[in-house]
């Protein structure tokens, strides 16, 4: 199935993993917002929850796509 203009879903980033990946890659470009976001999470005492947020948002991402695709699959008005 090919579907256009469906699902503009995002997930909560795994900030520490993202920064570690950029540091190890030797890349000079990195997401400018990731360091600040990680610092704010740490300062607010929420850093320990970040992985749980990422996991939950990834599961929601998959569920939203599944529902979207199943709705399209069952829609009799969609044709190839």
C-alpha positions, 0 to 999 in steps of 0.5 A: 500500500502506498499512502500519501499525506498520512501520518505526520507522527513524531516521537520523543527523542532519546537525547543522550543516545542522539548526542552520543551518536553525534560525538562518536561520528566525528560530525561537526553538525549536531542538533543544536537543541539537543544539548539544551534540552538535555541540560533542562531535563537534568536541571528539572530532575526529569532526566531519569524519565526521558527513556520512558517518554521515548519508549511510550512515544515510540509505541504510540507512533507505531499504534497511530500508523497501524490505525491509519493504515488499517483505516485506509485498508478498510476504506472502500473509497480508496482505489489504486 
